[in-house]
Amino acid sequence: MKPFEKCPVCGGDLENKQIEKLLRGGGNTVSMKVSAEVCLHCGERLYAEDVVKSFEEIRRKLRKHEFSHFKALGQSFTVEENWPNKAIQPTV
């Protein structure tokens, strides 16, 4: 039995989908596909407990710069502090 039969946010129907998830830690980002129950009405995503524990482990590894089990995928950038439009600021 699933933990939720309906969305706990809006009461909408849930459907199991493969979604893209971004996790950040220590200035690093990981992109992955993961199974989630997704609300067909509001888009809320619900993850299994073991998946959430894996998210925590991935964030911990990123913060500690432990990149085993990760594969490089391009590069990531932020704008410099002197970007001409002051409404745009660097992250980190």
C-alpha positions, 0 to 999 in steps of 0.5 A: 500500500502506498503511503498516500492515496491522494495528494496531501497538499490538494487531494489530487490523484497521484501517478508514479512517474520518472522525473528529473531531480536536482540536488545541491550541496557545497556549491555542487549540483547533481542531476538524476532521474528518480521515481516519484508519486506526482500529483496530477493536479498541483504537481507535488512530488512524493518520494519513498523513504529510501529515496529521501535517505539517498538524497541526504547521502548525495548532499552529504557527499557533495558538501564533503567533495566526495565525488565517487559514484558521480559522473561529470556532466558539463560545467556549472557557472554563476555570474560575477559580482560585477554583473552590469544589472545589479538585480542579478547576483551570483550564487554561493 
